Amino acid sequence: MTPEERDELLAAYALGTLPGSESATVEELVRHDSAAASELARYHDVIDLVALNAPLRRADPSLRNRVLDVARAGREERIVWFRRWSRWQVASVVAAAVAGFAIIGWGMGVQHQLAAQSKQNAALAAVVEASAKHIQQLTQNGASAAVSEDLKTQLQTALADQELVTAINADQQSKMSVLEPTAAGHGAVARYLWSGEAGAGVLLARGLPDLPLDSVYQIWFDDGKKTSSVGTFTPDERSAVQKVVRLPSGAGAPKRVSVSVAPAGGSSSVGRLVVLSGAVQSAPSDYQP
Amino acid sequence: MAGLAAGRLDALGALYDRYSALVFSVSLRVLYDWQLAEDVTQEVFLRLWQRPESYDPTRGRLLSWLMSVTRNRAIDEHRRISRRQRSEDEEEPSFELRDQDATGDPAMGALLAESRRVVRAAMALLPPAQREVVELAYFGGFTQTEIAERLKVPLGTVKTRVRLAMRKLRDTLEAEGQGRTP
Protein backbone atom coordinates (compact mmCIF):
# COMPACT_ATOMS: atom_id res chain seq x y z
CA MET A 1 0.00 0.00 0.00
CA THR A 2 1.44 3.36 -1.00
CA PRO A 3 1.43 6.26 1.51
CA GLU A 4 -1.15 7.93 -0.70
CA GLU A 5 -3.45 4.91 -0.67
CA ARG A 6 -2.99 4.63 3.07
CA ASP A 7 -3.91 8.27 3.56
CA GLU A 8 -6.89 7.86 1.26
CA LEU A 9 -8.18 4.98 3.35
CA LEU A 10 -7.68 6.78 6.67
CA ALA A 11 -9.38 9.96 5.46
CA ALA A 12 -12.33 8.07 4.00
CA TYR A 13 -12.64 5.92 7.12
CA ALA A 14 -12.76 9.00 9.37
CA LEU A 15 -15.39 10.51 7.11
CA GLY A 16 -17.39 7.29 7.29
CA THR A 17 -17.57 6.69 3.57
CA LEU A 18 -15.79 3.34 3.36
CA PRO A 19 -17.70 0.11 2.75
CA GLY A 20 -17.37 -2.61 5.39
CA SER A 21 -14.61 -4.59 3.74
CA GLU A 22 -12.29 -1.59 3.43
CA SER A 23 -13.22 -0.41 6.93
CA ALA A 24 -11.94 -3.74 8.24
CA THR A 25 -8.64 -3.10 6.44
CA VAL A 26 -8.28 0.27 8.20
CA GLU A 27 -9.18 -1.18 11.58
CA GLU A 28 -6.56 -3.87 11.13
CA LEU A 29 -4.04 -1.25 10.05
CA VAL A 30 -4.48 1.03 13.05
CA ARG A 31 -4.36 -1.93 15.44
CA HIS A 32 -0.77 -2.62 14.45
CA ASP A 33 0.46 0.78 13.28
CA SER A 34 0.54 3.49 15.90
CA ALA A 35 1.43 6.16 13.33
CA ALA A 36 -1.68 5.25 11.35
CA ALA A 37 -3.74 5.29 14.54
CA SER A 38 -2.43 8.77 15.32
CA GLU A 39 -3.21 9.97 11.79
CA LEU A 40 -6.71 8.61 12.05
CA ALA A 41 -7.25 10.34 15.39
CA ARG A 42 -6.25 13.64 13.82
CA TYR A 43 -8.75 13.11 11.01
CA HIS A 44 -11.46 12.23 13.50
CA ASP A 45 -10.87 15.43 15.43
CA VAL A 46 -11.27 17.43 12.28
CA ILE A 47 -14.25 15.66 10.84
CA ASP A 48 -16.32 16.04 13.99
CA LEU A 49 -15.94 19.79 13.61
CA VAL A 50 -17.49 19.74 10.13
CA ALA A 51 -20.78 19.63 12.01
CA LEU A 52 -20.23 23.26 12.89
CA ASN A 53 -20.76 24.10 9.24
CA ALA A 54 -24.48 23.32 9.56
CA PRO A 55 -26.80 26.35 9.63
CA LEU A 56 -27.77 27.10 13.22
CA ARG A 57 -31.37 26.40 14.22
CA ARG A 58 -33.11 26.16 17.52
CA ALA A 59 -35.46 23.35 18.50
CA ASP A 60 -38.91 23.98 19.91
CA PRO A 61 -38.40 25.49 23.39
CA SER A 62 -40.61 22.77 24.90
CA LEU A 63 -37.96 20.18 24.00
CA ARG A 64 -35.82 21.30 26.93
CA ASN A 65 -38.53 20.42 29.41
CA ARG A 66 -39.20 17.11 27.71
CA VAL A 67 -35.52 16.16 27.95
CA LEU A 68 -35.36 17.14 31.60
CA ASP A 69 -38.63 15.35 32.38
CA VAL A 70 -37.37 12.09 30.92
CA ALA A 71 -34.01 12.55 32.64
CA ARG A 72 -35.77 13.18 35.93
CA ALA A 73 -37.79 10.00 35.57
CA GLY A 74 -34.64 8.08 34.72
CA ARG A 75 -32.79 9.54 37.66
CA GLU A 76 -35.47 8.37 40.04
CA GLU A 77 -34.80 4.89 38.77
CA ARG A 78 -31.05 5.32 39.21
CA ILE A 79 -31.44 6.64 42.70
CA VAL A 80 -33.65 3.77 43.68
CA TRP A 81 -30.91 1.36 42.75
CA PHE A 82 -28.23 3.60 44.16
CA ARG A 83 -29.64 3.60 47.66
CA ARG A 84 -31.73 0.68 48.78
CA TRP A 85 -32.97 2.63 51.76
CA SER A 86 -34.55 5.15 49.47
CA ARG A 87 -36.37 2.46 47.52
CA TRP A 88 -39.01 1.51 50.04
CA GLN A 89 -39.24 5.04 51.29
CA VAL A 90 -40.09 6.53 47.90
CA ALA A 91 -42.36 3.60 47.14
CA SER A 92 -44.35 4.16 50.32
CA VAL A 93 -44.88 7.83 49.56
CA VAL A 94 -45.81 7.22 45.94
CA ALA A 95 -48.15 4.44 47.05
CA ALA A 96 -49.86 6.89 49.40
CA ALA A 97 -50.23 9.39 46.57
CA VAL A 98 -51.54 6.75 44.19
CA ALA A 99 -53.99 5.57 46.80
CA GLY A 100 -55.26 9.15 46.94
CA PHE A 101 -55.71 9.34 43.20
CA ALA A 102 -57.36 5.95 43.07
CA ILE A 103 -60.53 7.13 44.72
CA ILE A 104 -61.44 9.61 42.03
CA GLY A 105 -63.77 9.09 39.16
CA TRP A 106 -64.82 5.51 38.93
CA GLY A 107 -67.64 4.68 41.25
CA MET A 108 -67.81 7.16 44.16
CA GLY A 109 -69.93 10.22 44.90
CA VAL A 110 -68.46 13.71 45.02
CA GLN A 111 -68.85 14.31 48.74
CA HIS A 112 -67.53 10.91 49.58
CA GLN A 113 -64.54 11.52 47.37
CA LEU A 114 -63.82 14.91 48.90
CA ALA A 115 -64.01 13.61 52.44
CA ALA A 116 -61.80 10.66 51.63
CA GLN A 117 -59.33 12.84 49.83
CA SER A 118 -59.05 15.28 52.70
CA LYS A 119 -58.05 12.37 54.91
CA GLN A 120 -55.63 11.14 52.30
CA ASN A 121 -54.10 14.59 52.00
CA ALA A 122 -53.61 14.88 55.73
CA ALA A 123 -52.00 11.44 55.82
CA LEU A 124 -49.83 12.22 52.85
CA ALA A 125 -48.72 15.53 54.34
CA ALA A 126 -47.67 13.66 57.50
CA VAL A 127 -45.72 11.17 55.41
CA VAL A 128 -44.05 14.01 53.55
CA GLU A 129 -43.07 15.77 56.73
CA ALA A 130 -41.71 12.61 58.34
CA SER A 131 -39.87 11.67 55.18
CA ALA A 132 -38.37 15.13 54.85
CA LYS A 133 -36.94 14.84 58.34
CA HIS A 134 -35.63 11.38 57.59
CA ILE A 135 -33.99 12.66 54.43
CA GLN A 136 -32.41 15.48 56.35
CA GLN A 137 -30.93 12.97 58.79
CA LEU A 138 -29.62 10.86 55.96
CA THR A 139 -28.02 13.90 54.38
CA GLN A 140 -26.30 14.70 57.63
CA ASN A 141 -25.08 11.11 57.73
CA GLY A 142 -23.40 11.44 54.38
CA ALA A 143 -26.04 10.67 51.77
CA SER A 144 -25.79 12.61 48.55
CA ALA A 145 -27.41 16.05 48.64
CA ALA A 146 -28.68 15.44 45.13
CA VAL A 147 -30.40 12.24 46.25
CA SER A 148 -32.03 14.03 49.17
CA GLU A 149 -33.11 16.92 47.01
CA ASP A 150 -34.63 14.57 44.50
CA LEU A 151 -36.62 12.71 47.12
CA LYS A 152 -37.92 15.98 48.48
CA THR A 153 -38.99 16.99 44.99
CA GLN A 154 -40.84 13.72 44.52
CA LEU A 155 -42.63 14.15 47.81
CA GLN A 156 -43.58 17.71 47.06
CA THR A 157 -44.82 16.78 43.59
CA ALA A 158 -46.94 13.97 45.01
CA LEU A 159 -48.46 16.29 47.56
CA ALA A 160 -49.04 19.09 45.04
CA ASP A 161 -50.78 16.66 42.68
CA GLN A 162 -52.94 15.39 45.47
CA GLU A 163 -53.95 18.90 46.46
CA LEU A 164 -54.84 19.69 42.88
CA VAL A 165 -57.08 16.65 42.67
CA THR A 166 -58.90 17.88 45.73
CA ALA A 167 -59.24 21.37 44.25
CA ILE A 168 -60.57 19.97 41.00
CA ASN A 169 -63.10 17.88 42.85
CA ALA A 170 -64.17 20.79 44.99
CA ASP A 171 -64.76 23.11 42.02
CA GLN A 172 -68.52 23.12 41.34
CA GLN A 173 -67.79 24.32 37.81
CA SER A 174 -65.61 21.32 36.98
CA LYS A 175 -66.41 19.80 33.63
CA MET A 176 -66.35 16.08 32.97
CA SER A 177 -65.84 15.16 29.33
CA VAL A 178 -65.76 11.82 27.62
CA LEU A 179 -62.80 11.12 25.37
CA GLU A 180 -63.75 8.80 22.53
CA PRO A 181 -61.30 6.12 21.37
CA THR A 182 -60.17 6.23 17.77
CA ALA A 183 -59.62 3.08 15.75
CA ALA A 184 -56.07 2.97 17.14
CA GLY A 185 -57.40 3.24 20.68
CA HIS A 186 -60.21 0.73 20.28
CA GLY A 187 -61.37 -0.57 23.64
CA ALA A 188 -60.10 2.34 25.71
CA VAL A 189 -62.44 4.23 28.01
CA ALA A 190 -61.47 7.72 29.14
CA ARG A 191 -62.81 10.80 30.86
CA TYR A 192 -61.32 14.16 31.47
CA LEU A 193 -62.25 16.28 34.47
CA TRP A 194 -61.29 19.91 34.03
CA SER A 195 -61.37 22.76 36.55
CA GLY A 196 -60.86 26.28 35.25
CA GLU A 197 -60.52 27.53 38.80
CA ALA A 198 -57.67 25.12 39.54
CA GLY A 199 -56.22 25.58 36.05
CA ALA A 200 -55.78 21.83 35.94
CA GLY A 201 -57.56 18.60 35.20
CA VAL A 202 -57.35 14.89 35.67
CA LEU A 203 -57.26 12.37 32.88
CA LEU A 204 -58.77 9.01 33.76
CA ALA A 205 -58.38 6.19 31.28
CA ARG A 206 -58.43 2.43 31.22
CA GLY A 207 -58.23 -0.26 28.60
CA LEU A 208 -55.43 1.58 26.83
CA PRO A 209 -53.69 -0.39 24.06
CA ASP A 210 -50.20 -1.70 24.80
CA LEU A 211 -47.54 0.81 23.86
CA PRO A 212 -44.84 0.05 21.29
CA LEU A 213 -41.32 -0.22 22.65
CA ASP A 214 -39.76 3.11 23.76
CA SER A 215 -43.07 4.92 23.45
CA VAL A 216 -45.32 6.86 25.80
CA TYR A 217 -48.78 8.31 25.69
CA GLN A 218 -48.83 12.09 25.31
CA ILE A 219 -51.68 14.38 26.32
CA TRP A 220 -52.61 17.42 24.23
CA PHE A 221 -54.74 20.50 24.85
CA ASP A 222 -56.29 22.38 21.97
CA ASP A 223 -57.54 25.79 23.06
CA GLY A 224 -58.89 26.65 19.61
CA LYS A 225 -55.78 28.58 18.66
CA LYS A 226 -53.00 26.13 19.22
CA THR A 227 -52.31 22.62 20.40
CA SER A 228 -49.98 22.19 23.36
CA SER A 229 -48.44 19.14 24.95
CA VAL A 230 -49.36 18.93 28.62
CA GLY A 231 -47.54 15.79 29.64
CA THR A 232 -46.75 12.19 28.97
CA PHE A 233 -47.52 8.98 30.81
CA THR A 234 -47.26 5.24 30.67
CA PRO A 235 -50.27 3.25 31.88
CA ASP A 236 -50.06 1.01 34.91
CA GLU A 237 -50.06 -2.77 34.70
CA ARG A 238 -53.87 -2.70 34.33
CA SER A 239 -53.53 -0.48 31.24
CA ALA A 240 -55.04 2.40 33.20
CA VAL A 241 -53.92 5.88 34.18
CA GLN A 242 -54.98 8.75 36.40
CA LYS A 243 -52.90 11.75 35.52
CA VAL A 244 -53.02 15.30 36.85
CA VAL A 245 -52.59 17.77 34.02
CA ARG A 246 -51.76 21.43 34.52
CA LEU A 247 -52.60 24.22 32.09
CA PRO A 248 -49.40 25.42 30.37
CA SER A 249 -48.56 29.07 31.01
CA GLY A 250 -50.05 31.31 28.36
CA ALA A 251 -52.45 28.66 27.08
CA GLY A 252 -56.21 29.11 27.11
CA ALA A 253 -58.63 26.64 28.67
CA PRO A 254 -58.72 23.46 26.59
CA LYS A 255 -61.55 23.01 24.11
CA ARG A 256 -60.39 19.57 23.09
CA VAL A 257 -58.20 16.98 24.79
CA SER A 258 -56.41 14.27 22.87
CA VAL A 259 -54.03 11.46 23.71
CA SER A 260 -51.51 10.21 21.20
CA VAL A 261 -48.70 7.68 21.06
CA ALA A 262 -45.28 9.38 20.97
CA PRO A 263 -41.61 8.42 21.22
CA ALA A 264 -40.28 8.15 24.78
CA GLY A 265 -40.05 11.66 26.17
CA GLY A 266 -42.82 12.99 23.98
CA SER A 267 -43.11 14.71 20.66
CA SER A 268 -43.46 18.32 19.52
CA SER A 269 -46.61 17.65 17.52
CA VAL A 270 -49.66 15.45 17.86
CA GLY A 271 -48.74 13.17 14.98
CA ARG A 272 -51.00 10.62 13.39
CA LEU A 273 -51.35 8.03 16.15
CA VAL A 274 -54.15 9.56 18.24
CA VAL A 275 -55.88 7.02 20.47
CA LEU A 276 -58.33 9.23 22.38
CA SER A 277 -59.94 12.55 21.66
CA GLY A 278 -62.86 14.57 22.93
CA ALA A 279 -64.28 18.07 23.23
CA VAL A 280 -64.21 19.56 26.72
CA GLN A 281 -67.74 20.29 27.91
CA SER A 282 -68.66 23.94 28.18
CA ALA A 283 -71.22 23.38 30.94
CA PRO A 284 -70.35 22.07 34.39
CA SER A 285 -70.85 18.39 34.85
CA ASP A 286 -73.05 16.85 37.51
CA TYR A 287 -70.03 14.69 37.84
CA GLN A 288 -71.65 11.42 38.80
CA PRO A 289 -69.63 8.63 37.31
CA MET B 1 -19.65 16.92 33.21
CA ALA B 2 -18.89 16.24 36.87
CA GLY B 3 -22.34 17.53 37.72
CA LEU B 4 -23.84 15.19 35.18
CA ALA B 5 -21.99 12.20 36.63
CA ALA B 6 -23.32 13.20 40.04
CA GLY B 7 -26.85 13.04 38.65
CA ARG B 8 -27.55 16.76 38.86
CA LEU B 9 -30.40 17.81 36.59
CA ASP B 10 -29.23 21.42 36.59
CA ALA B 11 -25.98 20.22 34.97
CA LEU B 12 -27.97 18.56 32.21
CA GLY B 13 -30.00 21.74 31.80
CA ALA B 14 -26.81 23.79 31.49
CA LEU B 15 -25.37 21.40 28.90
CA TYR B 16 -28.61 21.49 26.99
CA ASP B 17 -28.63 25.28 26.99
CA ARG B 18 -25.04 25.33 25.79
CA TYR B 19 -25.11 22.73 23.04
CA SER B 20 -28.72 21.98 22.05
CA ALA B 21 -28.81 24.44 19.15
CA LEU B 22 -25.73 22.79 17.65
CA VAL B 23 -27.01 19.27 18.22
CA PHE B 24 -30.39 20.16 16.79
CA SER B 25 -28.85 21.98 13.82
CA VAL B 26 -26.73 18.99 12.84
CA SER B 27 -29.69 16.63 13.24
CA LEU B 28 -31.82 18.90 11.10
CA ARG B 29 -29.10 19.25 8.48
CA VAL B 30 -28.98 15.45 8.16
CA LEU B 31 -32.70 14.70 8.47
CA TYR B 32 -34.46 17.77 7.06
CA ASP B 33 -37.29 17.03 9.44
CA TRP B 34 -37.92 19.17 12.52
CA GLN B 35 -39.66 16.48 14.53
CA LEU B 36 -37.10 13.79 13.81
CA ALA B 37 -34.31 16.26 14.54
CA GLU B 38 -35.89 16.99 17.91
CA ASP B 39 -36.13 13.28 18.61
CA VAL B 40 -32.44 12.83 17.86
CA THR B 41 -31.54 15.87 19.98
CA GLN B 42 -33.46 14.40 22.87
CA GLU B 43 -31.77 11.02 22.48
CA VAL B 44 -28.30 12.55 22.42
CA PHE B 45 -28.78 14.47 25.66
CA LEU B 46 -30.48 11.56 27.38
CA ARG B 47 -27.66 9.27 26.34
CA LEU B 48 -25.20 11.66 27.93
CA TRP B 49 -27.38 11.81 31.01
CA GLN B 50 -27.85 8.07 31.34
CA ARG B 51 -24.28 7.15 30.47
CA PRO B 52 -22.02 10.13 31.17
CA GLU B 53 -19.06 7.74 31.16
CA SER B 54 -19.58 7.18 27.43
CA TYR B 55 -17.80 10.49 26.92
CA ASP B 56 -14.11 10.06 27.65
CA PRO B 57 -12.44 13.49 28.03
CA THR B 58 -9.04 12.00 27.27
CA ARG B 59 -10.21 11.17 23.76
CA GLY B 60 -11.25 14.66 22.73
CA ARG B 61 -13.48 17.62 23.37
CA LEU B 62 -17.08 17.25 24.48
CA LEU B 63 -18.15 19.29 21.49
CA SER B 64 -16.51 16.80 19.10
CA TRP B 65 -18.06 13.87 20.92
CA LEU B 66 -21.51 15.44 20.81
CA MET B 67 -21.23 16.24 17.13
CA SER B 68 -20.05 12.73 16.35
CA VAL B 69 -22.82 11.05 18.34
CA THR B 70 -25.44 13.39 16.88
CA ARG B 71 -24.35 12.89 13.31
CA ASN B 72 -24.17 9.10 13.67
CA ARG B 73 -27.56 8.91 15.33
CA ALA B 74 -29.15 11.22 12.76
CA ILE B 75 -27.73 9.23 9.87
CA ASP B 76 -28.97 5.98 11.44
CA GLU B 77 -32.40 7.53 11.70
CA HIS B 78 -32.20 8.78 8.15
CA ARG B 79 -31.39 5.31 6.88
CA ARG B 80 -34.05 3.73 9.03
CA ILE B 81 -36.88 5.79 7.65
CA SER B 82 -35.58 5.60 4.09
CA ARG B 83 -36.08 9.24 3.33
CA ARG B 84 -33.18 9.34 0.99
CA GLN B 85 -35.37 11.02 -1.60
CA ARG B 86 -34.62 14.58 -0.65
CA SER B 87 -32.55 16.53 -3.12
CA GLU B 88 -29.67 18.75 -2.21
CA ASP B 89 -31.47 21.77 -3.54
CA GLU B 90 -34.47 21.12 -1.33
CA GLU B 91 -35.40 24.24 0.54
CA GLU B 92 -33.84 24.33 3.98
CA PRO B 93 -35.92 25.23 7.00
CA SER B 94 -35.88 28.97 7.39
CA PHE B 95 -34.55 31.22 10.13
CA GLU B 96 -30.91 30.67 10.92
CA LEU B 97 -29.80 31.65 14.41
CA ARG B 98 -26.98 34.04 15.01
CA ASP B 99 -23.99 32.38 16.70
CA GLN B 100 -24.41 34.40 19.86
CA ASP B 101 -28.00 33.16 20.15
CA ALA B 102 -27.05 29.51 19.92
CA THR B 103 -26.19 29.07 23.57
CA GLY B 104 -27.35 30.47 26.86
CA ASP B 105 -23.75 30.85 28.02
CA PRO B 106 -22.13 34.02 26.62
CA ALA B 107 -18.54 32.84 27.14
CA MET B 108 -19.23 29.47 25.58
CA GLY B 109 -21.24 31.20 22.89
CA ALA B 110 -18.20 33.24 21.95
CA LEU B 111 -16.01 30.12 21.85
CA LEU B 112 -18.47 28.25 19.70
CA ALA B 113 -18.89 31.24 17.44
CA GLU B 114 -15.14 31.31 16.95
CA SER B 115 -15.01 27.57 16.24
CA ARG B 116 -17.85 27.91 13.77
CA ARG B 117 -16.15 30.82 12.07
CA VAL B 118 -12.94 28.84 11.66
CA VAL B 119 -14.70 25.71 10.42
CA ARG B 120 -16.84 27.61 7.94
CA ALA B 121 -13.79 29.46 6.67
CA ALA B 122 -11.92 26.17 6.29
CA MET B 123 -14.83 24.66 4.40
CA ALA B 124 -15.05 27.74 2.21
CA LEU B 125 -11.38 27.32 1.32
CA LEU B 126 -12.08 23.92 -0.24
CA PRO B 127 -12.74 23.76 -3.97
CA PRO B 128 -16.51 23.28 -4.46
CA ALA B 129 -16.12 19.72 -5.76
CA GLN B 130 -14.17 18.71 -2.65
CA ARG B 131 -16.57 20.50 -0.31
CA GLU B 132 -19.45 18.71 -1.98
CA VAL B 133 -18.11 15.23 -1.29
CA VAL B 134 -17.36 16.10 2.33
CA GLU B 135 -20.89 17.41 2.87
CA LEU B 136 -22.50 14.47 1.08
CA ALA B 137 -20.47 12.06 3.19
CA TYR B 138 -20.77 13.89 6.49
CA PHE B 139 -24.35 15.13 6.45
CA GLY B 140 -25.79 12.69 3.93
CA GLY B 141 -24.09 9.55 5.22
CA PHE B 142 -23.33 8.42 1.67
CA THR B 143 -20.53 5.98 0.93
CA GLN B 144 -17.90 6.81 -1.65
CA THR B 145 -19.62 4.52 -4.15
CA GLU B 146 -22.96 6.22 -3.58
CA ILE B 147 -21.36 9.63 -3.97
CA ALA B 148 -19.75 8.56 -7.24
CA GLU B 149 -23.10 7.35 -8.54
CA ARG B 150 -24.85 10.48 -7.37
CA LEU B 151 -22.31 12.86 -8.88
CA LYS B 152 -21.77 10.65 -11.94
CA VAL B 153 -18.00 10.68 -11.55
CA PRO B 154 -15.55 7.75 -11.27
CA LEU B 155 -15.04 6.24 -7.83
CA GLY B 156 -11.34 7.08 -7.99
CA THR B 157 -12.21 10.74 -8.42
CA VAL B 158 -14.35 10.69 -5.29
CA LYS B 159 -11.57 8.99 -3.32
CA THR B 160 -9.09 11.62 -4.42
CA ARG B 161 -11.45 14.47 -3.58
CA VAL B 162 -12.08 13.00 -0.14
CA ARG B 163 -8.38 12.62 0.56
CA LEU B 164 -7.47 16.11 -0.61
CA ALA B 165 -10.39 17.72 1.19
CA MET B 166 -9.70 15.94 4.45
CA ARG B 167 -6.04 16.75 4.37
CA LYS B 168 -6.68 20.41 3.63
CA LEU B 169 -9.36 20.65 6.31
CA ARG B 170 -7.10 18.99 8.84
CA ASP B 171 -4.16 21.26 8.07
CA THR B 172 -6.28 24.41 8.17
CA LEU B 173 -8.11 23.54 11.36
CA GLU B 174 -5.00 22.35 13.18
CA ALA B 175 -3.24 25.55 12.21
CA GLU B 176 -6.16 27.43 13.77
CA GLY B 177 -5.88 25.36 16.94
CA GLN B 178 -9.15 23.50 16.35
CA GLY B 179 -7.82 20.01 15.77
CA ARG B 180 -5.35 17.82 17.56
CA THR B 181 -1.76 19.04 17.66
CA PRO B 182 0.21 16.59 15.53
Interface residues (C-beta under 8 A of the other chain):
Chain A: E4 D7 E8 A11 A12 A14 L15 G16 T17 L18 P19 S38 A41 R42 Y43 H44 D45 V46 I47 D48 L49 V50 A51 L52 N53 A54 P55 L56 R57 R58 A59 D60 L63 R64 R66 V67 L68 V70 A71 R72 G74 R75 R78 I79 S144 A146 V147 D150 P263 G265 S267 S268 S269 G271
Chain B: A6 G7 R8 L9 L12 G13 Y16 D17 S20 A21 L22 F24 S25 V26 L28 R29 W34 Q35 A37 E38 D39 T41 Q42 F45 L46 W49 Q50 G60 L63 S64 W65 M67 S68 T70 R71 I75 E92 P93 F95 E96 L97 R98 D99 D101 A102 L112 S115 R116 V119 R120 M123 V134 E135 A137 Y138 F139 G141 F142 T143 Q144 T145 I147 K159 T160 V162 R163 A165 M166 R167 L169 R170 L173 E174 Q178 G179 R180 P182
